[in-house]
Amino acid sequence: MKITDVTFSDHFKRQFREKGFTTAQVREAIESPYKITDVRRYPGQKRYCGGGVAIVMRDNVAVTIYLDGVVTPLRDDQKSDPYALNSRRLNS
């Protein structure tokens, strides 16, 4: 996939700015990901990882971006989610 084929959601744009990611990181994750995985919580979404970031995509829309491989505490909305409860966050 090419970065020019992707539409970026408002949420993605906000996260990109607030977290200080670079265009080079986004390009690497989209165009040369080292892995692509399914997002179990949201069927139809895929996670593209590369350049130190993970980008969640649905079709050709970038939904959100975050640091790849960083284990964070569960958010309130995840505390009753079976996927989150069984994640490596609690089992590592």
Secondary structure, DSSP 8 states (H G I E B T S, - for coil): --GGG-EE-HHHHHHHHHHT--HHHHHHHHHS-SEEEE-TTSTTEEEEEETTEEEEEETTEEEEEEETT------GGGTT-HHHHTSTTT--
